[in-house]
């Protein structure tokens, strides 16, 4: 199966969900090549970008599970090349 490189952007509006987000990121650490998190205290948000290298199935599963968490906005962008 082909692997792709991409980024998953996460906006955490409900900061009580941070532990669940971290648990999922740990579960999928095998496809994560880097991450950057910024607490935006003035707005009460956390912003996370996660760079991934994995199959469509793995990246889609991570994005889907994150998207089901209440209080999060999640978007992903993947390279077109395999």
Buried (B, 14 or more C-beta within 10 A) or exposed (E): EEBBBBBBBBBBEBEEBBEBBEEBBEEBEEBBEEBEBEBEEEEEBBBBEBBBBBBBEBBEBBBEBBBEBEBBEBEBEBEEEE
